[in-house]
Amino acid sequence: MNWIKCSDRFPNVDERVLVYQKDGVHGGNPIDIEYLLCDGFWRDQGLCSGITHWMPLPEVPDEAI
């Protein structure tokens, strides 16, 4: 999986994705799970959130052996 620039495209509305924010999401870790509400407006982040990249969440792991 590769990071996708928000300037290239956004995920589907309500799709949970990994996001990267240069200064850290909520002032902490720069990588978090978020979802898009509409037109670049991220849940709990706002339109000008500083989120620059996103990628789909990985698949759920197979049942443990």
Sequence and secondary structure as in RCSB ss.txt:
>XXXX:A:sequence
MNWIKCSDRFPNVDERVLVYQKDGVHGGNPIDIEYLLCDGFWRDQGLCSGITHWMPLPEVPDEAI
>XXXX:A:secstr
   EETTT    TT EEEEEETT GGGS SEEEEEEEETTEETTTBTT  EEEEEE         
